[in-house]
Amino acid sequence: MLKTIGSIILVAIVAILIIAATKPSTFVVQRATSINASPDKVAALVNDFHNWDKWSPWAKLDPAMKVTYAGAPSGVGAMYEWKGDSKVGEGQMEISSVTPTKTTIKLDFIKPFASHNTANFLIEPEGTGTRVTWVMDGPLEFFPGKLMSVFTTMDKMVGPDFEKGLASLKTEAEQAQQQAPAAPSQPLVPAQTQP
């Protein structure tokens, strides 16, 4: 009886390892939303790590998380390091590129597992507002990535956090848009007539 149970367990482990070996070597998680605010209001929240506590889904998971800012105050070269509980882990982000429609962030996790990923924020004008797409991609190592992907996906694990983050980003950007002073109106120039 024990021999049979042991054989079944061994077959199950081998099957899981074989399935894991066939999983893709990379992952992509992507979510998008429309925001009723100008691209510059959105970019200010994304390109300055000091603003991330206002909308980042992970900042709310561990209010005691230790955060360190380094490098440039915002934009290219700005760095954000965090160390928190098991829900947020430990890692570092650095803004590596900023264009009017795209911000690229180098994202390095240290704990619970080391990984090196890239996050992109596409910030594109859409009518009178902005379309924001948050994309994260990276390699999927055999352990833990491919092995975990037998039972779940990065999209299922991280996607809901992206949705929460984008909803908070939308709220913050729209509030900033409403608080922005109105553009000065042009004075009316009286019509000129010929004598």
Backbone torsions as a table, in degrees:
resi	resn	phi	psi	omega
1	MET	NA	-49.5	179.0
2	LEU	-63.2	-34.5	179.0
3	LYS	-64.9	-40.0	178.9
4	THR	-65.5	-45.1	179.4
5	ILE	-62.8	-43.3	178.2
6	GLY	-61.2	-40.4	178.6
7	SER	-65.1	-41.2	179.3
8	ILE	-63.8	-44.0	179.1
9	ILE	-62.8	-43.0	179.5
10	LEU	-62.4	-44.6	178.5
11	VAL	-62.2	-41.2	179.6
12	ALA	-63.5	-43.1	179.5
13	ILE	-63.4	-45.2	179.3
14	VAL	-62.1	-42.3	179.7
15	ALA	-61.8	-43.3	179.4
16	ILE	-62.9	-42.4	179.8
17	LEU	-65.2	-38.6	178.4
18	ILE	-67.0	-44.3	178.4
19	ILE	-62.3	-42.9	179.6
20	ALA	-60.4	-39.6	-178.7
21	ALA	-64.2	-24.3	-179.4
22	THR	-88.4	-5.3	-178.6
23	LYS	-71.7	155.4	180.0
24	PRO	-59.9	155.3	-179.0
25	SER	-89.7	-2.4	178.5
26	THR	-137.1	163.9	176.1
27	PHE	-135.6	158.8	173.8
28	VAL	-140.8	131.3	172.6
29	VAL	-121.0	131.2	-176.2
30	GLN	-143.7	134.4	174.1
31	ARG	-141.6	154.9	-178.5
32	ALA	-143.9	157.9	175.3
33	THR	-153.0	160.7	174.1
34	SER	-103.6	136.2	-176.6
35	ILE	-123.9	132.7	-179.8
36	ASN	-85.9	63.3	178.3
37	ALA	-154.6	158.1	-178.9
38	SER	-71.1	154.5	179.5
39	PRO	-55.5	-33.5	-179.3
40	ASP	-67.6	-32.4	177.1
41	LYS	-68.2	-39.5	178.4
42	VAL	-69.0	-47.1	-178.2
43	ALA	-59.2	-36.6	179.6
44	ALA	-62.0	-32.7	179.4
45	LEU	-79.1	-28.8	-178.4
46	VAL	-87.2	-42.2	-171.3
47	ASN	-82.8	-5.3	177.4
48	ASP	-121.1	106.4	-177.7
49	PHE	-59.4	-22.1	177.1
50	HIS	-63.2	-21.3	179.5
51	ASN	-90.8	-7.5	-174.6
52	TRP	-65.9	-29.4	178.9
53	ASP	-62.5	-22.0	179.6
54	LYS	-71.1	-28.1	-172.5
55	TRP	-136.0	-15.2	-176.9
56	SER	-64.7	129.6	-179.5
57	PRO	-66.2	-25.7	-176.3
58	TRP	-80.5	-27.8	178.1
59	ALA	-62.4	-33.0	-179.2
60	LYS	-79.2	-22.7	-179.9
61	LEU	-69.9	-33.6	-179.2
62	ASP	-137.4	88.0	-179.6
63	PRO	-61.1	-20.0	179.7
64	ALA	-90.0	3.5	-178.7
65	MET	-57.4	136.3	178.3
66	LYS	-90.3	127.8	-177.5
67	VAL	-122.3	137.8	176.6
68	THR	-127.4	132.5	176.4
69	TYR	-104.1	140.6	179.4
70	ALA	-147.2	174.6	177.7
71	GLY	70.9	-148.9	-179.9
72	ALA	-64.0	152.6	178.8
73	PRO	-64.0	-31.7	176.6
74	SER	-160.9	168.6	179.5
75	GLY	72.6	-158.3	-175.6
76	VAL	-57.3	130.8	179.1
77	GLY	93.7	-10.9	176.8
78	ALA	-69.1	137.8	-178.9
79	MET	-126.9	149.0	-179.4
80	TYR	-138.4	119.1	177.3
81	GLU	-114.5	140.4	178.9
82	TRP	-134.3	153.5	175.8
83	LYS	-146.4	115.4	-176.0
84	GLY	-139.6	-162.3	-179.4
85	ASP	-74.7	-171.3	-176.2
86	SER	-66.1	-18.8	179.4
87	LYS	-74.8	-33.7	-177.2
88	VAL	-110.9	-19.9	176.9
89	GLY	68.0	-147.3	-177.2
90	GLU	-142.7	142.4	179.2
91	GLY	-179.9	-167.2	-175.8
92	GLN	-150.0	143.3	173.8
93	MET	-124.6	146.7	174.4
94	GLU	-140.8	129.2	177.6
95	ILE	-74.7	118.5	-175.7
96	SER	-103.1	-18.0	-178.3
97	SER	-158.8	139.2	175.5
98	VAL	-137.4	125.6	170.3
99	THR	-125.1	171.6	179.6
100	PRO	-57.9	-24.1	-176.6
101	THR	-119.8	4.9	-177.0
102	LYS	-155.3	133.4	173.1
103	THR	-119.9	128.8	179.9
104	THR	-112.6	132.9	-177.2
105	ILE	-125.5	128.4	173.0
106	LYS	-81.6	124.5	-172.1
107	LEU	-122.1	112.6	-178.5
108	ASP	-117.1	118.3	175.2
109	PHE	-93.3	139.4	176.2
110	ILE	-105.9	-46.7	178.7
111	LYS	-131.0	149.0	5.2
112	PRO	-75.6	-19.5	177.4
113	PHE	-136.3	141.4	177.8
114	ALA	-72.4	133.5	173.5
115	SER	-158.2	155.1	-177.2
116	HIS	-127.7	110.7	-173.7
117	ASN	-125.9	174.7	175.9
118	THR	-126.3	134.8	174.0
119	ALA	-115.2	136.4	176.6
120	ASN	-124.4	137.5	171.5
121	PHE	-114.5	114.0	174.6
122	LEU	-91.6	119.4	-174.5
123	ILE	-119.7	94.1	-170.0
124	GLU	-118.0	135.2	176.8
125	PRO	-58.3	139.5	178.3
126	GLU	-143.4	101.8	-176.2
127	GLY	61.4	-125.3	177.5
128	THR	-93.6	4.7	-178.3
129	GLY	-124.3	-147.6	-174.3
130	THR	-142.1	139.1	172.1
131	ARG	-101.0	122.0	-179.6
132	VAL	-114.6	126.7	176.2
133	THR	-119.5	125.0	-179.9
134	TRP	-106.9	119.8	-176.8
135	VAL	-126.2	133.8	171.9
136	MET	-127.4	134.0	176.9
137	ASP	-140.6	160.3	179.6
138	GLY	178.4	179.2	179.3
139	PRO	-76.1	152.1	176.9
140	LEU	-117.6	95.4	-179.8
141	GLU	-68.4	160.3	-179.0
142	PHE	-57.9	-49.5	176.3
143	PHE	-119.3	125.6	6.3
144	PRO	-95.3	-13.2	-169.6
145	GLY	-53.0	-64.1	-176.6
146	LYS	-64.6	-37.4	179.9
147	LEU	-63.8	-43.3	178.0
148	MET	-67.2	-31.5	-176.8
149	SER	-70.0	-8.6	172.1
150	VAL	-67.0	-31.9	-174.2
151	PHE	-107.3	-23.8	-179.8
152	THR	-153.9	-178.6	178.2
153	THR	-128.1	159.6	174.8
154	MET	-61.0	-35.3	179.3
155	ASP	-60.8	-43.5	179.3
156	LYS	-70.2	-32.4	-178.4
157	MET	-77.9	-41.3	-172.3
158	VAL	-104.2	-29.6	-176.8
159	GLY	-51.1	-48.0	179.3
160	PRO	-61.1	-33.3	176.5
161	ASP	-67.3	-40.0	176.1
162	PHE	-60.5	-41.3	-179.9
163	GLU	-62.8	-43.3	177.4
164	LYS	-63.8	-43.9	-179.8
165	GLY	-62.2	-44.0	179.3
166	LEU	-65.8	-36.2	177.4
167	ALA	-64.3	-41.3	177.8
168	SER	-69.7	-38.7	177.0
169	LEU	-61.0	-42.0	178.4
170	LYS	-59.6	-48.0	-179.8
171	THR	-59.9	-47.9	-178.1
172	GLU	-64.3	-44.8	-178.2
173	ALA	-66.6	-40.3	179.9
174	GLU	-68.1	-35.6	175.3
175	GLN	-65.9	-42.1	178.3
176	ALA	-62.5	-38.0	179.5
177	GLN	-64.9	-41.3	-179.4
178	GLN	-68.8	-31.2	-178.3
179	GLN	-84.2	-11.7	-178.1
180	ALA	-67.5	139.7	177.8
181	PRO	-65.3	146.3	179.2
182	ALA	-67.6	148.1	178.2
183	ALA	-63.2	139.1	-179.6
184	PRO	-62.4	138.2	179.9
185	SER	-81.7	150.4	179.7
186	GLN	-79.2	133.1	178.7
187	PRO	-66.5	145.7	178.4
188	LEU	-74.1	131.9	177.4
189	VAL	-97.8	123.5	-178.1
190	PRO	-61.9	143.5	179.2
191	ALA	-63.7	140.8	178.8
192	GLN	-103.7	139.0	178.3
193	THR	-118.8	154.7	177.0
194	GLN	-82.3	142.5	178.4
195	PRO	-71.7	NA	NA
